[in-house]
Structure formats: structure tokens, C-alpha cells
Amino acid sequence: MVGRGAQGNPWLFKRIIHYLETEELLPEPTAEERVEKALRHARMLIDYKGEYIGVREMRKHMAWYMKGLPGASELRGKMNFMESYEAMEELLRAYLAGK
């Protein structure tokens, strides 16, 4: 049950453990937290697989990270054409600045 819910949501595990221990729900991560985690994930994937493959694989992960945010559909559409980490970072920073 947790597997798909964890895609683009690495906070899920911390939130589950916290709830089981306290019966209190932690708040959802902010847009800033999502962007920072997504960019960290992208850098790690690029370090592991190289920029060409890493960026292309990261496109689907970015969609999961942005799910549920205002304007996520438009952001996903733009993200699918990104070909460099710098372009991804620029788009996500612009998104945060425009919120």
C-alpha cells in the first residue's frame, strides 16, 4: 500500500511513523520542501547516471513531487521538455518565486 504513495513523497515514511507513535498527523510538505527535495533527487540521479539519462528519468519523478501543488499540470507540461539540470532548477525556482 505504501509503495506508490512514496513516489515523489519521501516524507511519507516519517509521517507514518509519527502518526503510529503519536496519533497526530504531520502537515504536508511545503512547495519549497518539495522543490528542494526534488532538486536533490535530480542531482543524485545525475551523479549516478549522467546528465542525459538522469534528467530524462527525473522528468517522471518531478511530476510526482509536484502532484497536488497549484499549477502542477502546467509545471509538469514544461518539465517534460527539460534537457538539463539547470533548466529544471530554473523552472522550479521561477515557480516558487511566482507563488
Rosetta blueprint (number, residue, H / E / L):
1 M L
2 V H
3 G H
4 R H
5 G H
6 A L
7 Q L
8 G L
9 N L
10 P L
11 W L
12 L H
13 F H
14 K H
15 R H
16 I H
17 I H
18 H H
19 Y H
20 L H
21 E H
22 T H
23 E L
24 E L
25 L L
26 L L
27 P L
28 E L
29 P L
30 T L
31 A H
32 E H
33 E H
34 R H
35 V H
36 E H
37 K H
38 A H
39 L H
40 R H
41 H H
42 A H
43 R H
44 M H
45 L H
46 I H
47 D H
48 Y H
49 K H
50 G L
51 E H
52 Y H
53 I H
54 G H
55 V H
56 R H
57 E H
58 M H
59 R H
60 K H
61 H H
62 M H
63 A H
64 W H
65 Y H
66 M H
67 K L
68 G L
69 L L
70 P L
71 G L
72 A H
73 S H
74 E H
75 L H
76 R H
77 G H
78 K H
79 M H
80 N L
81 F L
82 M L
83 E L
84 S L
85 Y H
86 E H
87 A H
88 M H
89 E H
90 E H
91 L H
92 L H
93 R H
94 A H
95 Y H
96 L H
97 A H
98 G H
99 K L
